[in-house]
Amino acid sequence: MNNSHKLHVFDINSDGVSLPGIEIDLNGSSPREMIVDGDRLYFTNWNSKDVKYLDLFNYKVEKLTDINGLPEGIVKKGDDLYIAVNMNQDYSASDKVVRYDISENNIKEIITVGDGPLDLEFSNNELYVSRTYYDENYAAFHGTSQYSPNNKNILIKEYGKNTPCGGSVHSLNNKMYRSALGGIAEMDQFLNLIENSIIGNFNQSEVYSVDVINDKVYFGLTDYNSLNRVKVISKDNIEVASYDVGKIPGDFALWRK
């Protein structure tokens, strides 16, 4: 819970979520994004400017590493965590992704990927980075970057000012997509958006979140008022489910009975 600075842990069974669950106070850290790996849950934090982890056996929180800036997206590849640093401490745009080696417990690499890294996704050993940043008038700029850990090559693509883009990258059918234009758009080898490939057809201003799970695309839609809905779209661009949910649906996971 970002603004209340807490983690909530719930058991899930065939009847749903078991309440009240466990509440963990993070002492004002402002948690952002998280991943689970084995017996640890790693999560980024803005106020404390670090990555922490929750031990999933004893629910003890430990600091993993400090970050020079405001960390956002996080992904794991092998023994490495890749951490997107969206903004510097003065809230200007950062252009860095941090590679942290869990086995050696240290930062191994600082990667320059272009302004505003947000979401991270690996495909075919290539790291894809969605980017969003703002000018002094709070006009939004969007882009995508691709980084190869093997040869250190970096490709940076800018889409321009006020482009109708979202903030995430996704792997689907061995192709890479970026949230954009009211759905997700496939990217070509130069990270250009292929507009006739778009899955989903929504008002971009209402697309709050996107995720791809088991070849289906989950869209969290909101107008911050009465519209709070999840739409599930197949890879063939067919709506397969729709759910009215609580305020501002922001993330998704699938639980199987």
FENDATA-V219999 format. One record per residue. PSI is psi in radians with two decimals (none if undefined). Layout:
psi=PSI
psi=PSI
This chain:
psi=1.89
psi=-0.96
psi=-0.43
psi=-0.05
psi=0.84
psi=2.71
psi=2.40
psi=2.29
psi=2.20
psi=2.50
psi=2.53
psi=2.35
psi=-3.02
psi=-0.28
psi=-0.09
psi=-2.69
psi=2.32
psi=2.05
psi=2.68
psi=-0.16
psi=-2.95
psi=2.32
psi=2.26
psi=2.08
psi=2.22
psi=0.23
psi=0.80
psi=0.39
psi=-0.33
psi=1.19
psi=2.55
psi=-1.45
psi=2.78
psi=2.72
psi=2.63
psi=2.29
psi=1.92
psi=-2.17
psi=0.35
psi=2.53
psi=1.94
psi=2.42
psi=2.52
psi=2.70
psi=2.32
psi=-0.93
psi=-0.74
psi=-0.13
psi=1.05
psi=3.10
psi=2.23
psi=2.97
psi=2.59
psi=2.14
psi=2.06
psi=0.01
psi=-0.78
psi=-0.01
psi=0.51
psi=2.38
psi=2.31
psi=2.61
psi=2.32
psi=-0.94
psi=2.58
psi=2.65
psi=2.37
psi=1.44
psi=-2.89
psi=1.82
psi=2.53
psi=-1.73
psi=2.69
psi=2.41
psi=2.69
psi=2.40
psi=1.98
psi=-2.23
psi=0.11
psi=2.42
psi=2.35
psi=2.21
psi=2.08
psi=2.24
psi=1.74
psi=-0.70
psi=2.71
psi=3.05
psi=-0.42
psi=0.20
psi=0.22
psi=2.85
psi=2.26
psi=2.81
psi=0.47
psi=2.54
psi=2.30
psi=2.28
psi=2.07
psi=2.18
psi=1.95
psi=-0.66
psi=-0.57
psi=-0.15
psi=0.88
psi=2.85
psi=2.18
psi=-0.44
psi=2.48
psi=2.06
psi=2.22
psi=2.05
psi=0.04
psi=2.79
psi=2.46
psi=0.65
psi=2.33
psi=-1.20
psi=2.56
psi=2.50
psi=2.36
psi=2.47
psi=2.19
psi=0.77
psi=0.24
psi=2.40
psi=2.18
psi=2.42
psi=2.07
psi=2.55
psi=2.42
psi=2.29
psi=2.99
psi=2.64
psi=-3.00
psi=-0.30
psi=0.20
psi=0.46
psi=2.37
psi=2.43
psi=2.52
psi=2.69
psi=3.06
psi=2.55
psi=2.68
psi=2.28
psi=2.35
psi=1.92
psi=-0.41
psi=-0.85
psi=0.06
psi=0.26
psi=2.49
psi=2.34
psi=2.19
psi=2.18
psi=2.23
psi=2.39
psi=-0.20
psi=-3.12
psi=2.35
psi=0.50
psi=2.40
psi=1.27
psi=2.77
psi=-2.65
psi=0.49
psi=2.74
psi=2.60
psi=2.52
psi=2.21
psi=2.19
psi=0.67
psi=0.43
psi=2.70
psi=2.36
psi=2.72
psi=2.43
psi=2.22
psi=2.66
psi=0.59
psi=0.25
psi=-2.56
psi=2.37
psi=2.34
psi=2.57
psi=2.46
psi=-3.02
psi=-0.32
psi=0.19
psi=0.26
psi=2.56
psi=2.25
psi=1.77
psi=-0.46
psi=0.11
psi=0.06
psi=2.32
psi=2.19
psi=2.58
psi=1.38
psi=2.94
psi=2.08
psi=-0.59
psi=-0.30
psi=-0.09
psi=1.78
psi=-0.59
psi=2.71
psi=2.49
psi=2.70
psi=2.12
psi=2.11
psi=0.90
psi=0.33
psi=2.60
psi=2.18
psi=2.13
psi=2.18
psi=2.04
psi=2.43
psi=2.58
psi=0.25
psi=0.33
psi=-1.81
psi=-0.41
psi=1.99
psi=1.60
psi=2.58
psi=2.21
psi=2.37
psi=2.15
psi=2.36
psi=2.93
psi=-0.27
psi=0.18
psi=0.71
psi=2.30
psi=2.20
psi=-0.24
psi=2.69
psi=2.32
psi=2.27
psi=2.25
psi=-3.00
psi=-3.10
psi=2.30
psi=1.30
psi=2.08
psi=-0.30
psi=2.82
psi=2.57
psi=2.69
psi=2.22
psi=2.27
psi=2.41
psi=none
